[in-house]
Amino acid sequence: NPGLWTAATQTHFAYPGNRFYPALLKAGIIDWSIDPSAGMTDDDRRRFTERGLGISNVAPRATAKASELSNEELRQGAERLVASIELWRPTVVAIAGITAYRTGFSRPRAIMGRQSELIGGAELWVLPNPSGLNAHESIDSLAAWYRQASDAAGATEREIG
């Protein structure tokens, strides 16, 4: 779900210090630095979509912490996300956040990584949330996880470095 800063800037993972875009860069998924704290530029958005990347939310309501969402909001959000996946037909879908996935998709025992199920024909990955609240993950560890999903989609262009 969007954080409050994300809602204000209309840019996913926009809170200063969020590790999402640095991890994408480190993983080789993008090849330019993005500072989303004031909102993505039109050029950032264009380049992002030209790479075949898209971002959505499981739950649309902005909160300070994902734990503020109800289980029902996560389940309804998962249903909306599945409909979007079936419409757009991506090769790979990556969900950032194991708790949101477990609750929204009714998979209480799910583990991080590639899932056995497909959604709308897309390979499904559950990856760590890049929020600073998920302090045990680093940019390096996030990049390694994100790289796996990107490789599965055939979207990674360069070596991690």
Secondary structure, DSSP 8 states (H G I E B T S, - for coil): ---HHHHHHT-TT-STT-SHHHHHHHHTS-SS---GGG---HHHHHHHHHTT-----SS-S--SSGGGS-HHHHHHHHHHHHHHHHHH--SEEEEE-HHHHHHHTT-TT--SEEEEEEETTEEEEEE---STTSTT--HHHHHHHHHHHHHHHT---S---
